[in-house]
Amino acid sequence: MGESTATKVTVPGDNRLANLEVSKKPSVFSRLPIVRDLKIAVGWQKAMLITGLVITAFFILVAIFAPVIAPYGYSQIRGDDGVAFPTQAPPSAEHIWGTTVGGFDVFSRTVWGARTAVIAIIVAVVLSIFIGVFLGLVSGYFGGWVDRVLVVIADAIYSFPSLLLAILMAIMISGGQSSLWGGILASGVSITVVYIPQYFRTIRAEVMRIKNSAYVESAKVVGASTWRIMTVHLLRNSTRTLPVILTLNSSEAILTLAGLGFLGFGIEPTAAAEWGYDLNRSVADVTAGIWWTAVFPGLAIVLIVLGITLVGESLNDLADPRLRARKSAGEVIGSIEDTSVEPNVEPSADNEYAMSLMSAAPGAADADGKEPDHE
């Protein structure tokens, strides 16, 4: 906007329009999904998104720095002096969250369990998102009998209970006595099989909607290959809702892994720390009044699932234009009264000076619509 135009539309003493900066080209960082959503989120949506991101980032940092944060190993039952830890000991200076019936330090097991949970999320998400997106692209673009077969298979797989499938996978992979990677792979494969249909149907619907668009037809005319059309033109425009499904997938992976451990099909305590196994071992402790062995692993599961769910819910609201709240244009360039043409609406204080100039100008009409008399 030029200087002359700014002078015409602004009011003396009002520099809001002059200070308004418009970014010509957003940076790559500002176009990232989470960063972009943070910029457009307002009110409760922004509060939910920030809270979820803080909780999730906290657990990721705990998982990364678990060897530094945890005072003991996840399977350590003796101190450096060789003395065995007391069993079911209450919180103390040596064991700030107490010990379990097996003599494990509860705080250390909970911290190390965060690493196991994050690895399970990564395995489940990576496996399911790549397979589901690829099948969705193929089914939506080619259609025909390929689409019909994949849709029937996806509907059949989606009807399987995820936890039951996880138990079957755990038995098949490691005979029910899971190592670290055996338990994570069992939960990851089960979540992958269950969530592939969600990625598949989402991408398929978007591809079928946009495959007949003008830019896709133009790419075919200029001789673009099928692979280029699918990966460059269709993939980029059909993955807008994937962050929402990704967060749901992540929270489901945590609950499935915890369910496996609680039922006795999870990771052995000597292989890795896992919150579901610790909850299973603390069931008898709760009836005896020993609360600390169950509260902290259970609270960790609730918090990490809550953080991921808050992120997913806020992203879902922001992805839907009907649920997304927008700031009023009046907050940017002025109030409604400044631009209102309603005769009964009085101008705001910022425009009182302009109104006085208009009334005093030669040829200006008075309040009754008559031209003022000039001598």
C-alpha positions in Angstrom: 0.0 0.0 0.0 1.5 3.3 -1.1 1.9 6.3 1.1 -0.8 8.3 -0.6 -3.4 5.5 -0.2 -2.5 5.1 3.4 -3.0 8.9 3.9 -6.4 8.8 2.4 -7.8 5.9 4.5 -6.1 6.6 7.8 -7.2 9.0 10.6 -4.9 11.5 12.2 -3.4 9.9 15.3 -4.3 6.4 14.2 -1.2 4.5 13.0 -2.6 1.0 13.1 -2.8 0.6 9.3 0.7 2.1 8.9 2.1 -0.4 11.4 0.4 -3.3 9.8 3.0 -5.6 8.2 1.9 -8.2 5.6 4.3 -11.1 5.0 4.8 -11.7 1.3 6.0 -15.2 1.5 5.8 -17.4 4.6 8.9 -19.2 5.6 9.2 -23.0 5.6 9.1 -23.1 9.4 5.9 -21.2 9.5 4.2 -23.6 7.1 4.8 -26.6 9.3 1.5 -28.2 10.5 1.9 -27.5 14.3 3.4 -24.0 13.8 0.8 -23.0 11.3 -2.0 -24.3 13.6 -0.5 -22.4 16.6 -0.7 -19.1 14.6 -4.4 -19.5 13.6 -5.6 -21.1 16.9 -7.5 -18.9 19.3 -9.2 -19.3 22.7 -9.7 -22.8 24.0 -8.3 -24.3 20.8 -5.0 -22.6 21.4 -5.0 -23.4 25.1 -5.7 -27.1 24.3 -3.0 -27.2 21.6 -0.3 -25.6 23.8 -1.2 -27.8 26.8 -1.0 -31.0 24.7 2.2 -30.0 23.1 3.8 -29.2 26.5 2.8 -32.5 28.0 3.9 -34.5 24.9 7.2 -32.6 24.7 7.8 -33.3 28.4 7.5 -37.1 27.9 9.7 -37.0 24.8 12.4 -35.2 26.7 12.1 -37.7 29.6 12.4 -40.5 27.1 15.5 -39.0 25.5 17.3 -38.2 28.8 16.1 -41.2 30.8 19.6 -42.4 31.6 20.4 -39.0 33.1 17.1 -38.5 35.0 16.7 -42.0 36.4 18.9 -42.7 39.4 18.8 -46.5 38.8 18.4 -48.8 35.9 15.0 -50.2 34.9 15.9 -53.7 36.2 18.3 -52.7 39.0 17.4 -54.2 42.4 20.7 -53.6 44.2 22.6 -50.4 45.0 26.2 -49.6 44.1 27.3 -51.2 47.4 25.7 -54.5 46.5 22.8 -54.2 49.1 19.5 -55.2 47.7 16.7 -52.6 47.6 13.9 -53.1 50.1 10.6 -54.4 48.6 7.4 -52.4 48.8 9.3 -49.6 50.6 7.4 -46.3 50.9 8.7 -43.1 49.3 11.9 -42.0 51.0 15.1 -40.0 50.3 16.7 -43.0 48.6 13.7 -44.0 46.6 11.5 -40.9 46.1 8.6 -42.9 44.7 9.1 -46.0 46.7 9.9 -49.6 45.5 7.8 -52.4 44.0 7.2 -55.9 45.3 10.2 -57.0 43.2 12.5 -54.4 44.6 12.5 -52.1 41.6 12.7 -48.3 42.1 9.3 -46.9 41.0 10.7 -43.6 39.9 13.3 -45.2 37.7 10.8 -47.6 36.2 8.4 -44.8 35.4 11.1 -42.7 33.7 12.5 -45.6 31.7 8.9 -46.5 30.7 8.6 -43.2 28.9 11.3 -44.4 26.4 9.5 -47.6 25.8 6.2 -45.7 25.1 7.8 -43.3 22.7 9.5 -46.1 20.8 6.2 -48.0 20.5 4.5 -44.8 19.1 7.2 -44.3 16.5 7.0 -48.0 15.3 3.2 -48.0 15.1 3.0 -44.7 13.4 5.8 -45.3 10.9 4.4 -48.7 9.8 0.8 -47.7 9.6 1.2 -44.4 7.9 3.4 -45.6 5.0 1.3 -48.6 4.2 -2.0 -46.9 4.6 -1.1 -43.8 2.6 0.4 -45.9 -0.3 -2.7 -48.2 -0.5 -5.0 -45.2 -0.4 -3.2 -43.5 -3.3 -3.3 -46.7 -5.4 -6.9 -47.4 -4.6 -8.2 -43.8 -5.1 -6.2 -43.2 -8.3 -6.7 -46.4 -10.2 -10.2 -47.4 -8.9 -11.9 -50.4 -10.6 -11.4 -53.9 -9.2 -8.3 -52.8 -7.2 -10.3 -50.3 -5.3 -13.2 -52.7 -4.6 -10.8 -55.4 -3.3 -8.9 -53.0 -1.0 -12.0 -51.5 0.4 -13.4 -54.9 1.3 -10.1 -56.0 2.9 -9.9 -52.7 4.9 -13.5 -53.1 6.2 -12.8 -56.6 7.3 -9.6 -55.8 9.1 -11.1 -52.8 10.8 -13.7 -55.1 12.5 -11.0 -56.9 14.5 -10.5 -55.7 18.1 -7.1 -54.1 18.4 -6.2 -55.6 21.8 -7.2 -59.1 20.9 -5.1 -58.8 17.7 -2.2 -57.5 19.8 -2.3 -60.5 22.1 -2.3 -62.8 19.0 0.7 -61.0 17.6 2.6 -61.1 20.9 2.1 -64.9 21.1 3.1 -65.4 17.5 6.2 -63.2 17.7 7.6 -64.1 21.0 5.4 -66.8 22.5 4.0 -64.4 25.1 7.3 -63.7 26.8 8.3 -60.5 25.0 11.6 -58.9 24.9 11.9 -55.1 24.4 11.6 -55.2 20.6 9.3 -58.2 20.7 6.7 -56.4 22.8 7.0 -53.2 20.9 6.8 -55.0 17.5 3.7 -56.9 18.7 1.9 -53.7 19.7 3.2 -51.9 16.7 2.1 -54.5 14.2 -1.4 -54.8 15.8 -1.9 -51.1 15.8 -0.6 -50.9 12.2 -3.1 -53.5 11.0 -6.0 -51.8 12.8 -5.1 -48.3 11.7 -4.1 -48.9 8.1 -7.8 -48.8 7.1 -8.2 -45.3 8.6 -5.2 -43.9 6.7 -6.4 -45.9 3.6 -9.9 -44.6 3.6 -8.9 -41.0 4.4 -6.3 -40.8 1.6 -8.6 -42.7 -0.8 -11.5 -40.3 -0.3 -9.2 -37.2 -0.9 -7.6 -38.7 -4.0 -10.9 -39.6 -5.5 -12.1 -36.0 -4.9 -9.1 -34.3 -6.5 -7.8 -36.7 -9.2 -10.1 -35.1 -11.8 -9.0 -31.5 -10.9 -7.6 -29.2 -13.6 -4.0 -29.3 -12.4 -4.0 -33.1 -12.4 -5.4 -33.2 -15.9 -2.8 -30.6 -17.0 0.0 -32.8 -15.6 -1.4 -35.7 -17.7 -1.4 -33.5 -20.8 2.2 -32.5 -20.4 3.2 -36.1 -20.1 3.8 -36.5 -16.4 4.2 -40.1 -15.3 1.7 -41.9 -13.1 4.2 -42.1 -10.2 4.9 -38.3 -10.4 1.2 -37.5 -10.4 0.5 -39.7 -7.4 3.4 -38.5 -5.3 3.7 -34.8 -6.3 0.2 -33.7 -7.2 -2.1 -36.0 -5.3 -0.1 -36.9 -2.1 0.6 -33.3 -1.2 -3.1 -32.3 -1.4 -4.6 -35.3 0.3 -2.7 -35.4 3.6 -4.2 -32.5 5.4 -6.1 -34.6 8.0 -3.2 -37.0 8.6 -2.0 -35.2 11.8 -5.3 -35.8 13.4 -5.3 -39.6 12.7 -1.6 -39.7 13.7 -2.3 -38.4 17.2 -5.2 -40.9 17.6 -2.9 -43.7 16.4 -0.2 -42.6 18.9 -2.5 -42.6 21.9 -4.0 -46.0 20.9 -0.4 -47.4 20.7 0.2 -46.4 24.3 -3.0 -48.0 25.6 -2.5 -51.2 23.6 1.1 -51.6 24.9 -0.1 -51.0 28.4 -3.0 -53.5 27.9 -0.5 -56.1 26.8 1.7 -55.6 29.8 -1.3 -55.6 32.2 -2.6 -58.9 30.8 0.8 -60.5 31.0 1.7 -60.5 27.3 4.0 -57.4 27.4 7.6 -56.8 27.9 9.5 -58.7 30.7 10.8 -56.4 33.5 14.4 -57.4 32.8 14.2 -56.4 29.1 12.7 -52.9 29.5 10.4 -50.9 31.8 6.8 -50.9 30.8 3.9 -49.1 32.6 1.3 -51.8 31.9 3.4 -54.5 33.5 4.0 -52.4 36.6 0.3 -51.8 37.0 -0.3 -55.6 36.8 2.2 -56.2 39.6 0.7 -53.5 41.7 -2.9 -54.8 41.8 -2.3 -56.8 45.0 -0.4 -53.8 46.5 -3.4 -51.5 46.2 -5.6 -53.8 48.3 -2.9 -53.8 51.0 -2.7 -50.0 51.1 0.5 -49.7 49.1 -0.6 -47.0 46.7 2.7 -45.7 45.2 3.4 -48.7 43.0 0.3 -48.1 41.0 -0.3 -44.4 41.1 2.8 -43.2 39.3 2.8 -45.6 36.3 -1.0 -45.1 36.0 -0.6 -41.3 36.1 2.1 -41.5 33.4 -0.2 -43.4 31.1 -3.1 -40.9 31.7 -0.9 -37.8 31.2 0.8 -38.9 28.0 -2.5 -40.1 26.4 -4.1 -36.8 27.6 -1.4 -34.7 26.0 -1.6 -36.5 22.7 -5.4 -36.4 22.7 -5.4 -32.7 23.4 -3.2 -32.1 20.4 -5.4 -34.3 18.2 -8.6 -32.6 19.3 -7.3 -29.1 18.7 -5.9 -30.1 15.3 -9.2 -31.6 14.4 -11.0 -28.4 15.3 -8.6 -26.3 13.3 -8.8 -28.6 10.2 -12.6 -28.2 10.1 -13.7 -24.7 8.9 -17.0 -25.1 10.7 -15.2 -25.5 14.1 -12.3 -23.1 13.6 -12.7 -19.8 15.3 -11.4 -16.7 13.6 -10.5 -13.3 14.8 -12.7 -10.4 13.8 -11.4 -8.2 11.1 -12.1 -5.3 13.4 -9.3 -6.4 15.7 -6.8 -5.8 12.9 -7.7 -2.6 11.1 -10.4 -1.0 13.2 -13.7 -1.5 15.0 -17.0 -2.1 13.4 -18.2 1.4 14.2 -15.3 2.9 12.2 -16.5 1.4 9.0 -20.2 1.2 9.6 -22.6 2.8 7.2 -25.6 2.5 9.5 -26.8 6.0 10.2 -27.8 5.2 13.8 -24.3 4.0 14.7 -22.1 6.7 16.2 -18.5 6.8 15.2 -15.8 5.8 17.7 -13.5 8.2 19.4 -10.8 7.7 16.9 -12.9 9.1 14.1 -14.5 12.1 16.0 -11.8 14.4 14.6 -12.5 13.2 11.1 -16.2 13.8 11.5 -15.6 17.4 12.7 -13.5 18.1 9.7 -16.1 16.7 7.4 -18.8 18.9 9.0 -16.7 22.0 8.7 -15.6 21.4 5.1 -17.2 23.6 2.4 -20.2 21.9 0.8 -20.7 19.5 3.6 -24.2 18.7 4.6 -25.4 19.3 8.1 -27.3 16.8 10.3 -30.6 17.5 8.5 -29.1 16.8 5.1 -29.0 20.5 4.0 -26.1 22.4 2.7 -24.7 25.0 5.2 -25.0 28.6 4.4 -21.7 30.4 3.7 -21.3 34.1 3.6 
